[in-house]
Amino acid sequence: MSTALSVQKIDLVPVSPENLETYLQVGKTSYCQHYLHLWKNEDPSPYINHGLTKEVVLQEIANSNALNYLINQENTTVGILKLVKDCGIDELTDEEALKAEKIYFLKEHSGKGYGKQVLQFIEDMATKLGKKYVWLDTMQKGNPIFFYQKNGYVIKRESEVTLPNAKPEEKPMWILTKAL
């Protein structure tokens, strides 16, 4: 019997008003499964209200600069993705940089190889759009930083959570970039 892990292929489905509720439900659930510890009283409402409400995501869908996706494996939504097409940082211009703003997986679907596929999708999308860089931010604490570094992302500089009620000791973040 083989011990090799077979990674199942994922599909990225653009978010529309028809599948918006799934995006919101999976986004909120996955965020809470991984990031409650960042917030005073484990209340993530500053983040949820900032980026995962029906009103906010409907505005994003209407904005051609935002790309929101369901991450599906077979007929199951396992996570969400949000990209910002023209989004520079520091010396990187909007024309040359794409930001990966949300990459969230439901806990039961983490560690199955889907993240690597999503990064490949992001980098392919950036290349197709003529970008020279992909960037994102991640918490300084925890495993995601190692995952991104293993996949070619490098620390550019420090950043921090700026939303209210984040615990001070949990605010430090890294901005990571990858040249394409």
N, C-alpha and C positions, 0 to 999 in steps of 0.2 A: 504494500500500500504506500502511495506517495504521501510525503508530508508537505509538499509544496502547496503554498496557499494560492488558490486561483482567485484573482481579483475580478470581481464582476464589473462590467462596464456600466457607467452612469450616463444619463442623458441630462442636459441642461435645457429647461423649458422656460421661455420668457414668461414673466409674470404679466397677467392681464386682469381686468376686472373679474373675469370668470374664475380665476384660480387665486385671487388675492387673499381670500380667507385662509387657504392652505399655507400660503407664504407667511402670513401673520402668525398663524398658530404654530407652525414649525419654527419660525424665527424666535418667537417669544419662549417657547418650550426649550429649544436648544440653548438660547442665551441663559435662561435661568438654570439649566442643568450644569452649565460650566462657569458662570460668572456671578452668582449671588454673593459670593464672598467679597466682592469688590465694594459692596454698598453698605452703608450704615443700615442697621436693622435688617440686612439682607433684602432690602427693598429696591429693586432695579427700575422703579418707575421713572427716574430721570432719563435713563437710557431708552426704555420702551417708549416713553412719550416723545422723545427726540427723533427716534428712527423707525419704530415699528407700530405705528398706528395706521388705520385705514386712510386717514386724511394725508398723512405724510407720504405713504407709499403710492397713493393715487397721483399725487403731485410728481413723484419720481417717475412713474410710468409715463406721464404726460411730457416729461422732460427728456429730450433726445440725448442729453449728456449722461443720463443715468441708465444703467442696464441692470435689471433685477431678474433673477432666475430662481426657479425651483431646481434643486438637485435631486433627480429621481433615479432610483435603481429598480428596474422592472416597473411595477405599478405603484411603488412606494416612494413618497417624498422623504428623503433622508437628511436634507439640509437646504440651506438657502445661500445665495451669492448675490452681492451687489457690487457693481463696478461703476466707476466714474471715468468716462472716456477721456475727457480733456481736463486733467487735474495735475498741475505741476506742484512742486514743492522746492523751496530754497532756489537753487540755480536751475533746476529742471523746469522747463516751460510746460504750459498746458499742451502745446503741440507735440511735445516729445514724451509725455508721461501719462500713464493710465494708473488709476488707484484702485486697488482691490479693497473695498471698504467693509464688506461683511462676508465672512466665510464661516458659516456655522453648521455644524452637524449635530443631529440628535445623538445623545450619548450612546445609545445602543448601536449606532452606525459609525461611531468613531473607531479609528484604528483598523479599518478594513481596506485601506488603499485608495479610498475615494478622494482624499485630500490631494494626493499627488496628481490624480486625473484632473481635478479642478484647477490646480496650478498650471497644468499643461494647457487647459482650455483658456485660462486667463492670458497666458503668454502667447498662445496662438491668436487670440482676439487682438491683443496689443500689436502683434506683428502685422496682422491684417489691416489694422487701423494706422499703420505707419509709425508706431511708437518706438522709441529707443529704450524706454525704461518702464518697468512695473514697480510700484511702490505700495507699501502697506504699513500699518502699525500693529504692534502686538505687545502684550503685557511683558514686562521684564521678568516677572515671576512665572513659572510654569513651563510646560513642555513645548508649546507652539514655537517658541524662538528656535529650539533645536531642529524642529521639523523644517522650518523655513531655511535655516542655514544649511541643512543637509541638501536642500533643493536649490542651492545657489544664491540665496538672498544674503546680503551683507548689511551689517548695522551701519546706518548713515549717521544717526545721532539720537539723542534722548528726546522724549516727548512726555506728555502726561495726559491723563484723563482730565478734561476740563469741566465736565458736567457736575452740577451740585450733588452733594451727599456721597461722593466717592470717598472711601476711607483713605486718609492721607498716605498710609503705608502701601496702598494698592494702586496709587495713581501712576507710578513710573511706567513708561512705555518705551519701546524702541521703534524708530522708523527704519524700515528695511527697504532696500532697493535691489533690483536685479536688472543689469544691462542685458538687452536682448541682442 
